């Protein structure tokens, strides 16, 4: 599964209404573009100096499926709506399994030391 991450930093003065409309239009693509296997969007809550405004996490079966999504007319229309407001964009794409859903640990089971020691790749 190809994992596709996009982070956006908006131009100063971009309204919350525009960002909300962009998110709604992006999420609507799930019903219009069959190549999209997963999509979630998160907006920054901390607003630190090094923060970006929005992250999208998507999954596709292959690079070809990602390319089909990127060239789809519905995706291009959403990009035309959003692009004038974007100051910076970055992407990361890699092959990897879709992350499993993680829920709370059952209270009756003790937490294992290996669970406490787990660190995802690229974190120190």
C-alpha angles and dihedrals in degrees: 000000000000112000112210120192123184125185123192135196113195127217115263111273097030106147126237087234090061093047090048091049090049091051092049091050092048093049090049088060088073088076095042104045114051094195091072107098097173137004133177130165128203129189121211114258102183101054092202120168092261095042124115119214104236142010128199122197116196136169129209132180092238147345088269090056090050090050090050089053092047093053096041113119093232091054092047090053092054090048091051088052094050106032097080089061098046119101097177137006131186132180138195123193126184141156112254144128119276108263113256119243108263120208134175118294114253110260093228093060120076117233112254121230089236089060091052092048095049114119121176118237116281095026123111 
